[in-house]
Amino acid sequence: MDLNIAGKKALVTGSTAGIGLAIAERLAAEGAEVVITGRSQEKLDAAAERVAQAGRVTAILADPATAAGAATLIEAVPDVDILVNNLGIYEARPFTEIGDEDWHHIFEVNVVSGARLARHYFPRMLAKNWGRIIFIASESALVIPGEMIHYGMTKTAQLAIARGLAEQTRGTGVTVNSVMPGPTRSEGIVDFIRSVVSDKEAPEAEREAAFFSELRPLSLIRRLIEAEEVAAMVAFLASPLAAATNGAAVRTEGGIVPTIA
């Protein structure tokens, strides 16, 4: 299927690994001119080499989780057609051990980074009457995980920002949506699962099964989602073919979120 995004400029944050990298590769393969970002030059170069095999890519060393990093990125790329706010961090930590600095830090990275970029690019999209902003949230926005309440809070906040922006697109060619992946195979997921399951020394496949049995029992697919599966949904929402989808929180979470949520 031709998604009709050839020639569009797409910015994907947090794009040196995992979901972000898969999104960048998919958009590049669809003909978009993709801008990737990262904090490590080594990882950024490696990601750019991968994306370049699919299509056009520009790599910018910048961290939009800081005001200075966002300014650097915006100066280098003043206009985009597609903004994918994927940058995010997560950790498992008991609620009583989450200090003030932890709350501020995860909010800055997961929420404020995307708000900064949307604040710049959203008015420009409205001015040209076309654009796509997509926040990569999580099923944790609706089914708050007890082992990382601060993370769930940031994902709920992303849904709120996306919906609020979408309300301002009435009658335009701009859409703003969120995508809610479930637990996705990416860097760090093995260590994360080990940290939260009961038997931490079990073989990896058994730990993954235990994770879904013990901590994500509502999952219908009972497996980790592949990053490419999330990327396919994002690419569709970024395309003109998804023009009727606006203000939505689209689920790619394997059935963890109940229908009534």
Summary of the structure (lengths in Angstrom):
residues: 261
radius of gyration: 17.7
end to end distance: 31.3
largest distance: 55.4
contacts: 896
relative contact order: 0.15
helix: 47%
strand: 15%
